[in-house]
Amino acid sequence: MFLGLGKARTPFRRPGSSSAAARWRACSIELCQALRAELAAGRPAGEALARAISWVEFPDPSAVWAVVAAARDGGDVPAALRAVAPSAGGEGLRRLAVCWQVAAAAGAGLATLVDRVEAMLRADEAHRQEVAAQLSGPRATARLLAVLPVLGVSMGAALGMNPFAFLFGTPAGLMCLLTGLTLAAGGVVWTRHLVRRAESG
């Protein structure tokens, strides 16, 4: 969206995931990029933020109106940014709020702080995508565990072994069925638990 603005930098590409958190993270990076470009053009901080927000397609555009109003009217921009930041995916907006506070309190250059936040957000997103790529194998294993019992029974039926009569018609078969389903479900749950822990880490 902001090719050629500010420093030469590869524009961030939004992830394919449709989750709201992923879209908010992508918008935060775009906002930092746009704000940096507006500040580099010499616009005051409030006007620069309001213009930068207008360039970004947020998942909920109405949610950022309060930030635009605060930026244009000289209101509490950090509080507005924190209020609009969702619990999942709002890390960039919360970091931008801290930048705004530091720049106002210490007189630090806002453009420099925004540039650092943008770099941090890009690094975080790159790490998140790398972890997701590395976890594709465990996810495939979980899916395989989920369909393996059905696949085994189907293969037995295709070979003419009549597994349904054994599984549902005899005590030993029922015991095998319950044990197999329990182990398969436990494997799926445990694999997904490990994947979630790796993602949260």
PyRosetta script that sets phi, psi and omega in degrees:
from pyrosetta import init, pose_from_sequence

init()
pose = pose_from_sequence("MFLGLGKARTPFRRPGSSSAAARWRACSIELCQALRAELAAGRPAGEALARAISWVEFPDPSAVWAVVAAARDGGDVPAALRAVAPSAGGEGLRRLAVCWQVAAAAGAGLATLVDRVEAMLRADEAHRQEVAAQLSGPRATARLLAVLPVLGVSMGAALGMNPFAFLFGTPAGLMCLLTGLTLAAGGVVWTRHLVRRAESG")
pose.set_psi(1, -33.0)
pose.set_omega(1, -175.4)
pose.set_phi(2, -119.6)
pose.set_psi(2, 50.0)
pose.set_omega(2, 179.1)
pose.set_phi(3, -65.4)
pose.set_psi(3, 131.2)
pose.set_omega(3, 175.4)
pose.set_phi(4, 84.1)
pose.set_psi(4, -2.3)
pose.set_omega(4, 179.5)
pose.set_phi(5, -88.0)
pose.set_psi(5, 137.5)
pose.set_omega(5, 175.8)
pose.set_phi(6, 65.3)
pose.set_psi(6, -142.7)
pose.set_omega(6, -179.4)
pose.set_phi(7, -69.8)
pose.set_psi(7, 151.5)
pose.set_omega(7, 175.9)
pose.set_phi(8, -69.9)
pose.set_psi(8, 119.4)
pose.set_omega(8, -175.8)
pose.set_phi(9, -156.5)
pose.set_psi(9, 139.7)
pose.set_omega(9, 179.4)
pose.set_phi(10, -64.7)
pose.set_psi(10, 125.9)
pose.set_omega(10, -178.7)
pose.set_phi(11, -65.2)
pose.set_psi(11, 147.3)
pose.set_omega(11, -179.1)
pose.set_phi(12, -74.3)
pose.set_psi(12, 134.9)
pose.set_omega(12, 177.6)
pose.set_phi(13, -102.5)
pose.set_psi(13, 129.8)
pose.set_omega(13, -178.0)
pose.set_phi(14, -65.3)
pose.set_psi(14, 139.4)
pose.set_omega(14, -179.8)
pose.set_phi(15, -66.9)
pose.set_psi(15, 156.7)
pose.set_omega(15, -179.5)
pose.set_phi(16, -70.6)
pose.set_psi(16, -18.1)
pose.set_omega(16, -179.4)
pose.set_phi(17, -62.0)
pose.set_psi(17, 142.3)
pose.set_omega(17, -179.3)
pose.set_phi(18, -94.1)
pose.set_psi(18, 6.3)
pose.set_omega(18, -177.2)
pose.set_phi(19, -67.5)
pose.set_psi(19, 147.3)
pose.set_omega(19, 179.9)
pose.set_phi(20, -63.5)
pose.set_psi(20, -37.3)
pose.set_omega(20, -179.4)
pose.set_phi(21, -61.6)
pose.set_psi(21, -42.0)
pose.set_omega(21, 179.4)
pose.set_phi(22, -64.8)
pose.set_psi(22, -39.3)
pose.set_omega(22, 179.8)
pose.set_phi(23, -68.3)
pose.set_psi(23, -39.0)
pose.set_omega(23, 177.9)
pose.set_phi(24, -64.8)
pose.set_psi(24, -39.6)
pose.set_omega(24, 178.5)
pose.set_phi(25, -64.3)
pose.set_psi(25, -41.4)
pose.set_omega(25, 178.6)
pose.set_phi(26, -63.5)
pose.set_psi(26, -41.9)
pose.set_omega(26, 179.8)
pose.set_phi(27, -65.7)
pose.set_psi(27, -34.8)
pose.set_omega(27, 178.7)
pose.set_phi(28, -63.3)
pose.set_psi(28, -41.2)
pose.set_omega(28, 178.3)
pose.set_phi(29, -66.3)
pose.set_psi(29, -43.4)
pose.set_omega(29, 178.3)
pose.set_phi(30, -63.1)
pose.set_psi(30, -37.6)
pose.set_omega(30, 179.6)
pose.set_phi(31, -64.9)
pose.set_psi(31, -44.3)
pose.set_omega(31, 178.1)
pose.set_phi(32, -62.0)
pose.set_psi(32, -41.2)
pose.set_omega(32, 179.3)
pose.set_phi(33, -63.9)
pose.set_psi(33, -43.6)
pose.set_omega(33, 179.9)
pose.set_phi(34, -68.1)
pose.set_psi(34, -41.3)
pose.set_omega(34, -179.7)
pose.set_phi(35, -64.3)
pose.set_psi(35, -41.1)
pose.set_omega(35, 178.0)
pose.set_phi(36, -60.9)
pose.set_psi(36, -41.1)
pose.set_omega(36, 179.7)
pose.set_phi(37, -66.9)
pose.set_psi(37, -39.5)
pose.set_omega(37, 179.5)
pose.set_phi(38, -67.5)
pose.set_psi(38, -39.4)
pose.set_omega(38, 177.9)
pose.set_phi(39, -67.0)
pose.set_psi(39, -37.7)
pose.set_omega(39, 178.5)
pose.set_phi(40, -65.5)
pose.set_psi(40, -25.8)
pose.set_omega(40, 177.9)
pose.set_phi(41, -78.2)
pose.set_psi(41, -3.1)
pose.set_omega(41, 175.7)
pose.set_phi(42, 92.7)
pose.set_psi(42, 11.8)
pose.set_omega(42, -179.2)
pose.set_phi(43, -81.6)
pose.set_psi(43, 149.0)
pose.set_omega(43, 175.6)
pose.set_phi(44, -60.3)
pose.set_psi(44, 157.5)
pose.set_omega(44, -172.7)
pose.set_phi(45, -58.1)
pose.set_psi(45, -47.8)
pose.set_omega(45, -178.2)
pose.set_phi(46, -61.3)
pose.set_psi(46, -47.6)
pose.set_omega(46, 179.3)
pose.set_phi(47, -64.7)
pose.set_psi(47, -39.7)
pose.set_omega(47, -179.9)
pose.set_phi(48, -61.6)
pose.set_psi(48, -42.5)
pose.set_omega(48, -179.8)
pose.set_phi(49, -66.9)
pose.set_psi(49, -43.1)
pose.set_omega(49, 179.4)
pose.set_phi(50, -61.3)
pose.set_psi(50, -42.4)
pose.set_omega(50, 179.2)
pose.set_phi(51, -68.6)
pose.set_psi(51, -39.1)
pose.set_omega(51, -179.9)
pose.set_phi(52, -63.3)
pose.set_psi(52, -41.1)
pose.set_omega(52, 179.7)
pose.set_phi(53, -62.7)
pose.set_psi(53, -36.0)
pose.set_omega(53, -178.7)
pose.set_phi(54, -66.3)
pose.set_psi(54, -19.1)
pose.set_omega(54, -179.1)
pose.set_phi(55, -88.5)
pose.set_psi(55, -11.4)
pose.set_omega(55, -173.6)
pose.set_phi(56, -105.2)
pose.set_psi(56, 135.0)
pose.set_omega(56, 178.3)
pose.set_phi(57, -92.8)
pose.set_psi(57, 90.5)
pose.set_omega(57, -179.5)
pose.set_phi(58, -74.6)
pose.set_psi(58, 153.3)
pose.set_omega(58, 177.5)
pose.set_phi(59, -58.0)
pose.set_psi(59, -34.7)
pose.set_omega(59, 177.7)
pose.set_phi(60, -128.4)
pose.set_psi(60, 88.7)
pose.set_omega(60, -175.2)
pose.set_phi(61, -58.8)
pose.set_psi(61, -34.8)
pose.set_omega(61, -178.5)
pose.set_phi(62, -66.0)
pose.set_psi(62, -22.6)
pose.set_omega(62, -177.4)
pose.set_phi(63, -68.9)
pose.set_psi(63, -25.4)
pose.set_omega(63, -176.2)
pose.set_phi(64, -94.4)
pose.set_psi(64, 2.1)
pose.set_omega(64, 178.7)
pose.set_phi(65, -60.4)
pose.set_psi(65, -37.2)
pose.set_omega(65, 179.9)
pose.set_phi(66, -63.4)
pose.set_psi(66, -35.0)
pose.set_omega(66, 178.3)
pose.set_phi(67, -68.3)
pose.set_psi(67, -42.6)
pose.set_omega(67, 178.5)
pose.set_phi(68, -61.4)
pose.set_psi(68, -44.2)
pose.set_omega(68, 179.8)
pose.set_phi(69, -62.0)
pose.set_psi(69, -43.9)
pose.set_omega(69, 179.4)
pose.set_phi(70, -65.0)
pose.set_psi(70, -37.4)
pose.set_omega(70, -179.6)
pose.set_phi(71, -68.2)
pose.set_psi(71, -39.1)
pose.set_omega(71, -177.6)
pose.set_phi(72, -78.7)
pose.set_psi(72, -31.2)
pose.set_omega(72, -175.3)
pose.set_phi(73, -98.8)
pose.set_psi(73, 4.0)
pose.set_omega(73, -179.1)
pose.set_phi(74, 73.8)
pose.set_psi(74, 29.6)
pose.set_omega(74, -179.8)
pose.set_phi(75, -82.6)
pose.set_psi(75, -166.1)
pose.set_omega(75, -177.9)
pose.set_phi(76, -83.2)
pose.set_psi(76, 88.6)
pose.set_omega(76, -177.5)
pose.set_phi(77, -64.6)
pose.set_psi(77, -45.4)
pose.set_omega(77, 178.9)
pose.set_phi(78, -57.4)
pose.set_psi(78, -42.4)
pose.set_omega(78, 179.2)
pose.set_phi(79, -64.4)
pose.set_psi(79, -39.1)
pose.set_omega(79, 179.1)
pose.set_phi(80, -66.3)
pose.set_psi(80, -39.2)
pose.set_omega(80, 178.4)
pose.set_phi(81, -65.1)
pose.set_psi(81, -42.6)
pose.set_omega(81, 179.4)
pose.set_phi(82, -66.7)
pose.set_psi(82, -35.1)
pose.set_omega(82, -178.2)
pose.set_phi(83, -68.0)
pose.set_psi(83, -35.9)
pose.set_omega(83, -177.3)
pose.set_phi(84, -85.0)
pose.set_psi(84, -18.5)
pose.set_omega(84, -176.0)
pose.set_phi(85, -69.4)
pose.set_psi(85, 122.4)
pose.set_omega(85, 177.2)
pose.set_phi(86, -71.5)
pose.set_psi(86, 157.6)
pose.set_omega(86, -179.3)
pose.set_phi(87, -63.1)
pose.set_psi(87, -35.5)
pose.set_omega(87, 177.4)
pose.set_phi(88, -109.9)
pose.set_psi(88, 115.6)
pose.set_omega(88, 179.5)
pose.set_phi(89, 97.3)
pose.set_psi(89, -1.6)
pose.set_omega(89, -178.1)
pose.set_phi(90, -97.5)
pose.set_psi(90, 15.2)
pose.set_omega(90, -177.9)
pose.set_phi(91, -60.7)
pose.set_psi(91, -38.8)
pose.set_omega(91, -178.7)
pose.set_phi(92, -64.5)
pose.set_psi(92, -41.0)
pose.set_omega(92, 179.1)
pose.set_phi(93, -67.0)
pose.set_psi(93, -37.7)
pose.set_omega(93, 178.1)
pose.set_phi(94, -67.3)
pose.set_psi(94, -38.4)
pose.set_omega(94, 176.5)
pose.set_phi(95, -66.6)
pose.set_psi(95, -37.3)
pose.set_omega(95, 177.5)
pose.set_phi(96, -65.1)
pose.set_psi(96, -34.7)
pose.set_omega(96, 176.6)
pose.set_phi(97, -63.1)
pose.set_psi(97, -41.1)
pose.set_omega(97, 178.0)
pose.set_phi(98, -64.3)
pose.set_psi(98, -41.7)
pose.set_omega(98, 177.5)
pose.set_phi(99, -57.6)
pose.set_psi(99, -44.3)
pose.set_omega(99, -178.6)
pose.set_phi(100, -62.9)
pose.set_psi(100, -41.9)
pose.set_omega(100, 179.0)
pose.set_phi(101, -64.1)
pose.set_psi(101, -45.3)
pose.set_omega(101, -178.7)
pose.set_phi(102, -63.7)
pose.set_psi(102, -42.6)
pose.set_omega(102, -179.2)
pose.set_phi(103, -64.1)
pose.set_psi(103, -38.1)
pose.set_omega(103, -179.2)
pose.set_phi(104, -74.0)
pose.set_psi(104, -37.2)
pose.set_omega(104, -174.9)
pose.set_phi(105, -82.7)
pose.set_psi(105, -39.8)
pose.set_omega(105, -173.4)
pose.set_phi(106, -105.2)
pose.set_psi(106, -5.3)
pose.set_omega(106, -179.4)
pose.set_phi(107, 72.9)
pose.set_psi(107, 18.4)
pose.set_omega(107, 179.2)
pose.set_phi(108, -71.8)
pose.set_psi(108, 155.8)
pose.set_omega(108, 179.9)
pose.set_phi(109, -69.2)
pose.set_psi(109, 118.4)
pose.set_omega(109, -177.7)
pose.set_phi(110, -64.1)
pose.set_psi(110, -38.2)
pose.set_omega(110, -178.9)
pose.set_phi(111, -61.0)
pose.set_psi(111, -40.7)
pose.set_omega(111, 179.5)
pose.set_phi(112, -65.7)
pose.set_psi(112, -42.0)
pose.set_omega(112, -180.0)
pose.set_phi(113, -66.0)
pose.set_psi(113, -41.7)
pose.set_omega(113, 179.0)
pose.set_phi(114, -63.3)
pose.set_psi(114, -39.8)
pose.set_omega(114, 178.5)
pose.set_phi(115, -60.8)
pose.set_psi(115, -40.4)
pose.set_omega(115, 179.1)
pose.set_phi(116, -68.5)
pose.set_psi(116, -40.3)
pose.set_omega(116, 177.8)
pose.set_phi(117, -62.6)
pose.set_psi(117, -43.3)
pose.set_omega(117, 179.0)
pose.set_phi(118, -59.9)
pose.set_psi(118, -42.8)
pose.set_omega(118, 179.0)
pose.set_phi(119, -63.0)
pose.set_psi(119, -40.9)
pose.set_omega(119, 178.7)
pose.set_phi(120, -64.4)
pose.set_psi(120, -42.6)
pose.set_omega(120, -179.7)
pose.set_phi(121, -65.2)
pose.set_psi(121, -40.0)
pose.set_omega(121, 177.8)
pose.set_phi(122, -64.3)
pose.set_psi(122, -41.4)
pose.set_omega(122, 178.9)
pose.set_phi(123, -64.5)
pose.set_psi(123, -41.7)
pose.set_omega(123, 178.2)
pose.set_phi(124, -61.7)
pose.set_psi(124, -42.7)
pose.set_omega(124, -178.4)
pose.set_phi(125, -68.3)
pose.set_psi(125, -38.1)
pose.set_omega(125, 177.4)
pose.set_phi(126, -63.4)
pose.set_psi(126, -41.3)
pose.set_omega(126, 178.0)
pose.set_phi(127, -65.1)
pose.set_psi(127, -40.9)
pose.set_omega(127, 179.8)
pose.set_phi(128, -62.6)
pose.set_psi(128, -41.4)
pose.set_omega(128, 179.3)
pose.set_phi(129, -69.6)
pose.set_psi(129, -34.2)
pose.set_omega(129, 177.3)
pose.set_phi(130, -66.6)
pose.set_psi(130, -41.8)
pose.set_omega(130, 177.6)
pose.set_phi(131, -63.0)
pose.set_psi(131, -42.1)
pose.set_omega(131, 179.2)
pose.set_phi(132, -61.1)
pose.set_psi(132, -39.1)
pose.set_omega(132, 179.0)
pose.set_phi(133, -66.3)
pose.set_psi(133, -39.8)
pose.set_omega(133, -179.3)
pose.set_phi(134, -71.3)
pose.set_psi(134, -24.4)
pose.set_omega(134, -179.7)
pose.set_phi(135, -89.1)
pose.set_psi(135, 1.8)
pose.set_omega(135, 179.5)
pose.set_phi(136, -64.2)
pose.set_psi(136, -33.8)
pose.set_omega(136, 178.0)
pose.set_phi(137, -64.1)
pose.set_psi(137, -53.5)
pose.set_omega(137, 176.3)
pose.set_phi(138, -58.4)
pose.set_psi(138, -35.4)
pose.set_omega(138, 177.6)
pose.set_phi(139, -64.6)
pose.set_psi(139, -41.4)
pose.set_omega(139, 177.7)
pose.set_phi(140, -63.8)
pose.set_psi(140, -36.5)
pose.set_omega(140, 177.1)
pose.set_phi(141, -63.5)
pose.set_psi(141, -41.2)
pose.set_omega(141, 178.5)
pose.set_phi(142, -63.0)
pose.set_psi(142, -40.9)
pose.set_omega(142, 178.5)
pose.set_phi(143, -66.1)
pose.set_psi(143, -37.9)
pose.set_omega(143, 178.8)
pose.set_phi(144, -65.2)
pose.set_psi(144, -41.6)
pose.set_omega(144, 177.9)
pose.set_phi(145, -61.9)
pose.set_psi(145, -33.6)
pose.set_omega(145, -178.0)
pose.set_phi(146, -69.5)
pose.set_psi(146, -34.2)
pose.set_omega(146, -176.1)
pose.set_phi(147, -100.2)
pose.set_psi(147, -7.2)
pose.set_omega(147, -175.4)
pose.set_phi(148, -61.0)
pose.set_psi(148, -44.4)
pose.set_omega(148, 178.8)
pose.set_phi(149, -59.8)
pose.set_psi(149, -43.1)
pose.set_omega(149, 179.5)
pose.set_phi(150, -64.2)
pose.set_psi(150, -39.9)
pose.set_omega(150, 179.5)
pose.set_phi(151, -64.0)
pose.set_psi(151, -41.9)
pose.set_omega(151, 179.8)
pose.set_phi(152, -64.2)
pose.set_psi(152, -44.8)
pose.set_omega(152, 178.9)
pose.set_phi(153, -64.7)
pose.set_psi(153, -40.7)
pose.set_omega(153, 179.8)
pose.set_phi(154, -63.8)
pose.set_psi(154, -39.8)
pose.set_omega(154, 178.2)
pose.set_phi(155, -65.2)
pose.set_psi(155, -40.3)
pose.set_omega(155, 177.7)
pose.set_phi(156, -62.6)
pose.set_psi(156, -41.2)
pose.set_omega(156, 178.5)
pose.set_phi(157, -66.4)
pose.set_psi(157, -37.9)
pose.set_omega(157, -179.9)
pose.set_phi(158, -65.8)
pose.set_psi(158, -28.9)
pose.set_omega(158, 179.4)
pose.set_phi(159, -86.3)
pose.set_psi(159, 2.9)
pose.set_omega(159, 177.4)
pose.set_phi(160, 78.7)
pose.set_psi(160, 21.9)
pose.set_omega(160, -178.1)
pose.set_phi(161, -87.8)
pose.set_psi(161, -8.0)
pose.set_omega(161, 178.5)
pose.set_phi(162, 52.6)
pose.set_psi(162, 60.3)
pose.set_omega(162, -177.5)
pose.set_phi(163, -67.9)
pose.set_psi(163, -24.2)
pose.set_omega(163, -177.2)
pose.set_phi(164, -66.7)
pose.set_psi(164, -37.9)
pose.set_omega(164, 178.3)
pose.set_phi(165, -63.9)
pose.set_psi(165, -37.8)
pose.set_omega(165, 178.5)
pose.set_phi(166, -72.3)
pose.set_psi(166, -45.2)
pose.set_omega(166, -175.2)
pose.set_phi(167, -68.4)
pose.set_psi(167, -38.7)
pose.set_omega(167, -174.7)
pose.set_phi(168, -104.1)
pose.set_psi(168, -8.7)
pose.set_omega(168, -174.9)
pose.set_phi(169, -110.7)
pose.set_psi(169, -4.9)
pose.set_omega(169, -179.3)
pose.set_phi(170, -132.3)
pose.set_psi(170, 150.2)
pose.set_omega(170, 177.1)
pose.set_phi(171, -59.1)
pose.set_psi(171, -41.0)
pose.set_omega(171, 179.4)
pose.set_phi(172, -64.0)
pose.set_psi(172, -38.8)
pose.set_omega(172, 179.0)
pose.set_phi(173, -65.4)
pose.set_psi(173, -42.1)
pose.set_omega(173, 177.2)
pose.set_phi(174, -62.0)
pose.set_psi(174, -39.6)
pose.set_omega(174, 178.4)
pose.set_phi(175, -64.1)
pose.set_psi(175, -43.0)
pose.set_omega(175, 177.6)
pose.set_phi(176, -63.2)
pose.set_psi(176, -41.0)
pose.set_omega(176, -179.8)
pose.set_phi(177, -62.8)
pose.set_psi(177, -49.1)
pose.set_omega(177, -179.5)
pose.set_phi(178, -63.5)
pose.set_psi(178, -41.3)
pose.set_omega(178, 180.0)
pose.set_phi(179, -64.8)
pose.set_psi(179, -43.8)
pose.set_omega(179, -180.0)
pose.set_phi(180, -63.9)
pose.set_psi(180, -44.4)
pose.set_omega(180, 179.1)
pose.set_phi(181, -64.4)
pose.set_psi(181, -38.9)
pose.set_omega(181, 179.4)
pose.set_phi(182, -64.3)
pose.set_psi(182, -44.8)
pose.set_omega(182, -179.8)
pose.set_phi(183, -66.4)
pose.set_psi(183, -40.7)
pose.set_omega(183, 179.5)
pose.set_phi(184, -64.9)
pose.set_psi(184, -44.9)
pose.set_omega(184, 179.1)
pose.set_phi(185, -63.7)
pose.set_psi(185, -40.6)
pose.set_omega(185, 177.7)
pose.set_phi(186, -62.5)
pose.set_psi(186, -38.9)
pose.set_omega(186, 178.2)
pose.set_phi(187, -65.1)
pose.set_psi(187, -41.1)
pose.set_omega(187, 178.9)
pose.set_phi(188, -64.5)
pose.set_psi(188, -46.7)
pose.set_omega(188, -178.6)
pose.set_phi(189, -62.8)
pose.set_psi(189, -43.8)
pose.set_omega(189, -178.3)
pose.set_phi(190, -66.9)
pose.set_psi(190, -40.7)
pose.set_omega(190, 178.7)
pose.set_phi(191, -63.8)
pose.set_psi(191, -43.6)
pose.set_omega(191, 178.7)
pose.set_phi(192, -65.5)
pose.set_psi(192, -35.4)
pose.set_omega(192, 177.1)
pose.set_phi(193, -63.1)
pose.set_psi(193, -42.8)
pose.set_omega(193, 178.9)
pose.set_phi(194, -65.5)
pose.set_psi(194, -38.3)
pose.set_omega(194, 179.0)
pose.set_phi(195, -65.5)
pose.set_psi(195, -43.2)
pose.set_omega(195, 179.6)
pose.set_phi(196, -64.4)
pose.set_psi(196, -39.3)
pose.set_omega(196, 178.1)
pose.set_phi(197, -64.4)
pose.set_psi(197, -40.7)
pose.set_omega(197, 179.6)
pose.set_phi(198, -65.9)
pose.set_psi(198, -39.9)
pose.set_omega(198, 179.8)
pose.set_phi(199, -67.0)
pose.set_psi(199, -42.3)
pose.set_omega(199, -179.5)
pose.set_phi(200, -69.0)
pose.set_psi(200, -28.8)
pose.set_omega(200, 177.7)
pose.set_phi(201, -71.5)
pose.dump_pdb("model.pdb")
